[in-house]
Amino acid sequence: MEERGHKFVCYADDFCIYVKSQRAGYRVLDSITKFLEEELKLTVNRTKSKVGSPTKLKFLGFCIQSTAKGVGVSTHQLAKKSFKTKLKKSTKRNRAGEFKEITKEINSITVGWINYYGIGFMKEFIKSIAHWLNHRLRQLIWKRWKKIKTKYYQLKRLGIPAEEAWRVANTRKGYWRISGSETLQKAIKIKTLIK
């Protein structure tokens, strides 16, 4: 590849070769596959081997992205989806365990994910996932308060006026809808969730 002047990157048995056109991509894919299978007697996974844009195809969970500041990497959509699925599983309304254990699990998932993908452009994604996660946590707390009496008491304790607390505690609206309400956001502030 170096002799042919190809730009490439590899990690273990996973690698990408960068060429100027799609046509060149197919030509290089054929010759590399032939070399690996005939000369080196290795098996090439043909379903994973693809020709495509480096901004869409993933390598180790990343895509190349061009910005005004230059070229960098962004997290691939599948990696983001997988991360969100893990968090969703950890914050299921009906899950057992103490809230402290749940937040510990969330922190473990989040820290691991950010340590790996933190080199990429993901500021907007992190903002949106944080907003969504706060919503999920409020829902989890609201579900755990169970009884109307408990909901009323907890809302008052968190600074909600009695009349508003009673109205919200008696609502028939679903958990997700209430967890996004102004009352619950006032009661369970981001500072409270961080604590």
C-alpha positions as CSV (number, residue, x, y, z in Angstrom):
1,M,0.0,0.0,0.0
2,E,2.9,2.4,0.8
3,E,4.5,1.5,-2.5
4,R,1.3,2.4,-4.4
5,G,1.0,5.6,-2.4
6,H,-2.3,4.8,-0.7
7,K,-3.2,6.5,2.6
8,F,-4.4,3.9,5.1
9,V,-5.0,3.3,8.8
10,C,-5.2,0.0,10.6
11,Y,-5.9,-1.4,14.1
12,A,-5.5,-5.1,14.6
13,D,-7.4,-6.8,11.7
14,D,-9.5,-3.7,10.9
15,F,-8.3,-1.2,8.4
16,C,-9.3,1.6,6.0
17,I,-7.7,2.6,2.7
18,Y,-8.3,6.2,1.4
19,V,-8.4,6.8,-2.3
20,K,-9.6,9.7,-4.5
21,S,-12.7,8.1,-6.1
22,Q,-15.3,5.4,-5.8
23,R,-14.0,3.7,-8.9
24,A,-10.5,3.6,-7.4
25,G,-12.0,2.3,-4.2
26,Y,-13.5,-0.8,-5.9
27,R,-10.3,-1.4,-7.8
28,V,-8.2,-1.3,-4.6
29,L,-10.7,-3.4,-2.7
30,D,-10.5,-6.1,-5.4
31,S,-6.7,-6.1,-5.5
32,I,-6.3,-6.0,-1.7
33,T,-8.8,-8.9,-1.2
34,K,-7.0,-10.9,-3.8
35,F,-3.6,-10.3,-2.2
36,L,-4.9,-11.1,1.4
37,E,-6.7,-14.3,0.3
38,E,-4.3,-15.7,-2.3
39,E,-0.9,-14.5,-1.0
40,L,-1.4,-14.4,2.7
41,K,-4.1,-17.1,2.9
42,L,-6.4,-14.9,5.1
43,T,-10.2,-14.8,4.9
44,V,-11.7,-11.4,4.1
45,N,-15.1,-10.7,5.6
46,R,-16.9,-9.6,2.4
47,T,-20.0,-8.3,4.2
48,K,-17.9,-5.9,6.3
49,S,-15.6,-4.9,3.4
50,K,-17.1,-1.8,1.8
51,V,-16.4,1.1,-0.5
52,G,-17.9,4.4,0.6
53,S,-17.4,7.9,2.0
54,P,-15.2,8.2,5.0
55,T,-17.8,10.6,6.5
56,K,-20.4,7.7,6.5
57,L,-18.4,4.5,7.0
58,K,-17.2,3.8,10.5
59,F,-13.8,2.8,11.7
60,L,-13.5,1.8,15.4
61,G,-16.8,3.6,16.0
62,F,-15.7,6.9,14.3
63,C,-16.2,8.7,11.0
64,I,-14.0,11.4,9.5
65,Q,-15.6,14.8,9.5
66,S,-14.7,18.1,7.8
67,T,-15.3,21.3,9.6
68,A,-14.3,25.0,9.2
69,K,-11.4,24.3,11.6
70,G,-10.1,21.4,9.5
71,V,-10.7,17.6,9.6
72,G,-11.5,15.6,12.7
73,V,-13.5,12.7,13.8
74,S,-17.1,12.3,14.9
75,T,-18.8,9.4,16.6
76,H,-20.7,7.1,14.3
77,Q,-24.5,7.0,14.6
78,L,-24.5,3.3,15.6
79,A,-22.2,4.0,18.5
80,K,-24.5,6.9,19.6
81,K,-27.5,4.6,19.3
82,S,-25.8,1.8,21.3
83,F,-24.9,4.3,24.1
84,K,-28.5,5.6,24.3
85,T,-29.8,2.0,24.4
86,K,-27.6,1.2,27.4
87,L,-28.7,4.3,29.2
88,K,-32.3,3.5,28.4
89,K,-31.9,0.1,29.9
90,S,-30.3,1.5,33.1
91,T,-33.1,4.1,33.6
92,K,-36.1,1.8,32.9
93,R,-39.2,2.9,35.0
94,N,-39.7,-0.5,36.5
95,R,-36.1,-1.4,37.3
96,A,-35.2,-2.5,40.8
97,G,-32.4,-1.2,43.0
98,E,-31.6,1.9,44.9
99,F,-31.4,5.2,43.0
100,K,-27.7,5.5,44.2
101,E,-26.9,2.2,42.4
102,I,-28.7,3.3,39.3
103,T,-26.7,6.6,39.1
104,K,-23.5,4.7,39.8
105,E,-24.3,2.5,36.8
106,I,-25.1,5.5,34.6
107,N,-21.9,7.2,35.6
108,S,-19.9,4.1,34.8
109,I,-21.5,3.7,31.3
110,T,-21.1,7.5,30.6
111,V,-17.5,7.8,31.7
112,G,-16.4,4.8,29.8
113,W,-18.1,6.0,26.6
114,I,-16.8,9.6,26.9
115,N,-13.2,8.3,27.6
116,Y,-13.3,6.4,24.3
117,Y,-15.3,8.8,22.1
118,G,-14.2,12.0,23.7
119,I,-11.7,12.8,20.9
120,G,-14.5,13.3,18.5
121,F,-16.9,16.2,17.8
122,M,-19.9,15.5,20.0
123,K,-20.7,18.7,21.9
124,E,-24.3,18.9,20.6
125,F,-24.9,15.2,21.1
126,I,-23.7,15.3,24.7
127,K,-26.1,18.3,25.3
128,S,-29.1,16.5,23.9
129,I,-28.3,13.2,25.7
130,A,-27.9,15.0,29.0
131,H,-31.3,16.7,28.5
132,W,-32.9,13.4,27.6
133,L,-31.2,11.6,30.5
134,N,-32.4,14.2,33.0
135,H,-35.9,13.6,31.7
136,R,-35.5,9.9,32.2
137,L,-34.2,10.3,35.8
138,R,-37.1,12.6,36.7
139,Q,-39.5,10.0,35.3
140,L,-37.7,7.3,37.4
141,I,-38.0,9.4,40.6
142,W,-41.7,10.3,39.9
143,K,-42.5,6.5,39.4
144,R,-40.8,5.6,42.7
145,W,-42.8,8.1,44.7
146,K,-45.9,5.9,43.8
147,K,-48.6,7.2,46.0
148,I,-50.4,10.6,45.6
149,K,-49.6,11.4,49.3
150,T,-45.9,10.8,48.7
151,K,-45.8,12.8,45.5
152,Y,-47.6,15.7,47.2
153,Y,-45.2,15.6,50.2
154,Q,-42.1,15.3,48.0
155,L,-43.1,18.2,45.7
156,K,-43.9,20.4,48.7
157,R,-40.5,19.5,50.3
158,L,-38.8,20.5,47.0
159,G,-40.4,24.0,47.1
160,I,-43.6,23.6,45.0
161,P,-46.6,25.5,46.4
162,A,-49.2,23.3,48.0
163,E,-52.0,23.9,45.5
164,E,-49.7,23.2,42.5
165,A,-48.2,20.2,44.3
166,W,-51.6,18.7,45.0
167,R,-52.8,19.3,41.4
168,V,-49.7,17.6,39.9
169,A,-49.7,14.7,42.5
170,N,-53.3,13.9,41.4
171,T,-52.7,14.1,37.7
172,R,-53.6,11.2,35.4
173,K,-51.0,12.1,32.9
174,G,-48.3,9.5,32.1
175,Y,-44.9,9.3,33.8
176,W,-43.0,10.6,30.7
177,R,-45.3,13.6,30.2
178,I,-45.1,14.6,33.9
179,S,-41.4,14.2,34.0
180,G,-41.1,16.8,31.3
181,S,-43.5,19.2,33.0
182,E,-42.4,22.6,34.4
183,T,-43.4,21.6,37.9
184,L,-41.1,18.6,38.0
185,Q,-38.3,20.6,36.4
186,K,-38.7,23.2,39.1
187,A,-38.8,20.5,41.9
188,I,-36.1,18.3,40.6
189,K,-33.5,20.8,39.3
190,I,-30.4,19.7,37.4
191,K,-28.4,20.6,40.5
192,T,-30.5,18.2,42.5
193,L,-29.9,15.4,39.9
194,I,-26.2,16.1,40.0
195,K,-26.2,15.8,43.8
